[in-house]
Every structure is written in structure tokens, then in C-alpha cells.
Amino acid sequence: MGEDKRCYDRVHSLNLVSLSKYSEDGYVALAELGRTLDLSEGGIRLEAFEVIPVGTSTRLRIALRDDIVDVGGRVAYVEEGDDNHIITGIEFLDLSDQHRQVLRRFLSEKAES
């Protein structure tokens, strides 16, 4: 089995996610809704319906209770899930300090519950 390269602990949590991929000229090339299966400070495991190729840059908006975290990401892996769902691992690339604090608070509360 391969070595686990994750730097952050994952927390199981189902959260609504809006994912966008932009074309080179700045237009939305893909808009997808999905949900997190788990998340960490480093990224998410997303359940959705569209296959997004590994390496694709994305923009994510993740609902965390009353907050929305807006972050850029890159697709790290894609797997087939159940019932025609696609599981996509997305690494965070540009999480702002403000959104990092929101995410940390959410993850801490989930880990304690």
C-alpha cells in the first residue's frame, strides 16, 4: 500500500459545494454542484456527477454552516463512486487567512462533536 502523503487530518462532513472551472478567456467552462464527503485544511473529497480531469484548476465555494469558504483548488484524483457519482479529491491552492480561520473553526467543532 502507498504511503499516506496527507498533511492534515480529514473530518467526515457533508457540505454543499459549488465548483467552477474557467476557460482561458475567463468564461465559466463548467459549473457543478456536489457535496463534501470529508474535508481538511488541505482539501476536500467531493461527491458529484461530472468527471473533472486530474490537474484541472477549479474554484470552490463550500458551505460551512452560516459561512461560505471561497478557495481555488486543483484536482488530485478521480474515482468512480456508487450510483453514478464521481469522487474527486481536490487540493486547496489559495485559501485566504480569513477563510482558513473559518475552516479551522468548523473542523475543530466537528472533531469535538
N, C-alpha and C positions, 0 to 999 in steps of 0.2 A: 504494500500500500504506500502511496506517496506521502511525503511529509506535508503536514498542515502549515501553510505559509501565512495564515491569518494573524494580524497584529492585535485584533480587537475581539472581545467576546461577543457572540451573537445572542440576541434576545428574540424569542419567538413572539411575534406580534403581527396581527392582521390590520394593515392600514391602507387606505386608499392612496393610489399613486397615479399621477398624470405624467406620462413620459412623452417627450417631444424629441424628434430628430430633425435637424435643419439641413437644407441643401446648401451648397457652396455659395449661392447667391442670397442666402438668408431667409428663404421661404421654408415654411413647415413642410417637411417631406413625409413625416409620419407623426401621427398623434395617437397615443394608445393609453387606455385606462387599464389598471391592474391593481394588484394588492401585494403588499409585502407578505412574505412567509416568515422571514426573520430579518433583523437589521442590526447594525453595529455602527460605530463611529466611522468605519471604513467603507461601508457599502450596504447593499440590500440583496436579498434573494427575492425576485419579483415573479409573481404568477400572472400571466396574461395570455393572449391568444396569438399574437404575431411573433414570428421569428425575427430577431434583430441580430445581424451578424456580429460575431466576436470582433472586438476592436472599434465598434461604432461609438462615436461620441453622442451623448444624449443630454437632455435637460430634464430633471425630475422635480416634481412638486409633490411632497409627501405630507399627508395629513397626520398630525400627531396631536390628538385631542383637539384643543382650540387653536393650535398653531399650524402653520404651513412652513415646511423647510424646503427651500429652493436651492438645488445643487446640481452642478454638472457632473457627469459620470461617463464611464467607459464600460462597455460590455466585456466582461471577463470570460464568461462561459454561457452556453445554452444547452438545455436538456429537455427531453420530452417528459411531460408530466402526465397526470391522469386526465381523462375526459377532454382530450384535445387541448389541454393547457400546455403552455410553454413556460419552463422555469429558466429565468435569466439572472445570472449573477452580475451585478453592476457595482463597480468600484467608484467611490466618490473621488472627484478630482479637485473641486474648488469650493469646499464648504466654508462659508464665511464664519468668522468668530461668533457672531450673533446666532447664526443657525446651529453652529457646533454646540453652543451652550444650551439651546432649546433641545437638541438631540440628546445631549448628555443627561439633562434633567429627566427627559422622558425615559431613557434607558435605565437610569438609576431607579426611578419609580417602578418600572416594570420588573426589574430584577428583585426588588424588595417585596413585590406582591405575590 
